[in-house]
């Protein structure tokens, strides 16, 4: 989850109870199925800006929806709610003794805290756990080891994780990336430790370090991560396997980056046009810690223009009439021949006013946000507005990603175990002549909150799909007039 963002609005964390259901074991190694719930975090649903940073800074700040799972740590087990994050590699939890969690408003009540004094199996490793943020937020404390329990009672022992003894963020995370991306490696220069996915394989819960992800659609409240297996009932066709992009000069993968080779727009009349030029190649991160998708500036602008969205230039927030959801248009992302199609309706995110009501333009037309934003020179990121449409297998052992078009809201299941060695992912075929390029530099997200004050006026009505043989398909030629009254970094957004 490495990249910098500036928020466009305040956060509002809603309480909720989350369920994690794991399939009972039937043998020494089986796929471990995490069923997790999607929790709405930001009432305003406002996208974020990003800016580059020179340090490795990690956080969970998914602005619209967070994907959580309930787990337990310690003896006796202490229940916690952790955000599942493919963009980071550490588990860290809030301490019951942190000044933040001890506040009268109980900001950590919905996610839970860990009290190491109450666990007879806890052991301290080091006192140099530290995560800092561009806006001044931080979490620091100890590294420790303890028993980590899944929902069915199965567990791994001696798992290392961070404890936020002092922090300004209440979000605990379950990072499931490569151990080379761990905080102590990137910030302290230490050797990597065996993180969750490593230990699950070491202790025989799964055969290899691999798992699959199914987020389901935008309106679904649950999804699934399947450790050690794939569920062929959750995707269409077969999986296509792609190599993971490595950093320049590095021989091992650090994060889940693959090469995006084309982007094609399809309008309501099924007319299509490839937006990218021949030879287009950019590395993009697959990150559940990002709600939105961030693409190169020209590409993001072309897609935003074609759906009739209006970008707030000073903040990077793209707005669009919500009725664009009714169109059958789509965007297809190509990866060396593997294609994932994202329906336009999956990119239209509800916006809310400061009273929690659905936002509208001044003429009463419902207003939404568009789920693709400008990477602004930072890392390209395929976040949840992409990942909901893709069934993804993360194969850490072979440093590969396998993709297929997801099937939404299916109740059937056909789980196959991921084995060991090369070509171990079931129902997967390697992409012919797969392209790889160096992954790009790090950045991170911050929690600074610039605001905008102004009026949003809709001067055109209706959404029309048009196309000619000589022009790019256009979903919505509507234009909006956006007037801003700017006064520094602490202004308030009013969507009338």
C-alpha positions, 0 to 999 in steps of 0.5 A: 500500500505504498503511495502518498495521498491527500484527502478531500474530506474528513473521515467518519468511521462507523461501528460494525460487527464483522464476521470471519468464517473459515472452512473447517480443516479436512487434512493437514493442509487445506485452503483457508477461506476468509469471509470478510465484510465491507465496512463503510468508513467515509460518509463523504465518499470523497476521493483523495489526492496523492503526492510523492514522498521520499520515504516508505510510509504505510497506512490503511486509509481506504476512504470509502470501503474497508475490507476487514476480517475478525481474528484473535491473538494471544492466550486467552485469545483477544478478538481484533478487527483487521483491515486486509491489505495486499499492499503492505506486509506487516500485521500491526494492532492497537494497544489497549494502553495507547493514549488514542484508544483510551480517549473517552470517545473510544475510537478503537472500540470497533476495531479492538485492541491488544493487551500484551499483559493479558496474554501468557504466550506473548513475547517481546522482540524489539521496541523499534516498531514505527510507522509515520505519516506525511501529515504527522500521524504515526504508530510506534511501539514494540514488535512481539510474537504470539499465537494468531487464531483464525475463526475456526480455531486453527492458528499459527504460533510465534507470529511477529506483529507490531503493537501501536503503544503510541499512535494517532491512527486506530486502524489495525492491519493484516498486511499479506504482501512480500516480506521484503516490503516489511517496515523493519526492512524498508525503514530500519534496514533489518532482515525480513521476518516470517510474516503471516503468509510465510508462517502459514506455509512454514507451519503447514496450514497451506502448501505454498505461499499463495492466496486468492482474492474475491471482493465481489461487486460494489454493492456487496457487503462481503468478499473472500480471501482464500489462503492456499487455494482458488475457487473456480466458481468465483470467476469466468473462464480460466486464470491467466498467469503474469510475472510480477514486475520487480524494482530496477536492479532487484532480483526479488519481488517487493510488491504486487505490481504487474504491467498494464499494456492496454486500456479500451473503452466500450460505450453503451452501443458496444462501440469500442476504442483502445485509448492507449497507443501501441506499445503502451506499458506501465507498472501498476500495483494491485492494492486492496488498501486503495479504494480508487484506481490511479492511472497516468495523467493522460490516461486518467484524463481521457477516461474521465472526459469520456464519461463526462466526469468533471475533475476538481483540478485543485484536489483531483476529485472527479464528479459525475451524475449518478445516472451514468450507472444505468449505462452498459459501458465498460473499461477493459484493462489488458495485461499481455493478452489477459483482459479484465473488464470493469463495468462503468457502474462499478466506478460510480461511487455515491457522494454524501453531503455534510448531513449524511444525505446523498449529494446533488447538483444545484438542479437536484441531479444526484452527484457521484464520484468517478472511481479513476483518478490521476496518479500525478506522477506517483505509482499507478495503482489498481485499487478496489474499483478495479479489483472488484472486477478481477479474481486475483491469485497472489503467488508469492512463491513463484512471484506471479499474479493470475487473473480472471474475470470475476463472477459477482454474487455467486453462492456456489463454491469449487475450491481447489488447492494450490500446490507447490513448485512451478505452475501450481495454481489450478486452472491457470495458463501463463500469458504468451510473451508476457511483458515486464517492466521495472516497478516504480518508486514508492510513495505513501498516503497521508491524512491531511484534509484540504477542503473546497468551498463552492457550488456545483452547477449542472448546466447540461442534462442527460447522459448520451453515448455517442461514437463515430469511426473517427472519434473516441466513444463518449459516454457523457458530453455534459459539462459542469461549472465548478466555482471555487472559493479557496482559502488555503488548506482548511476549506470546507466542501459544500455539495448543494 
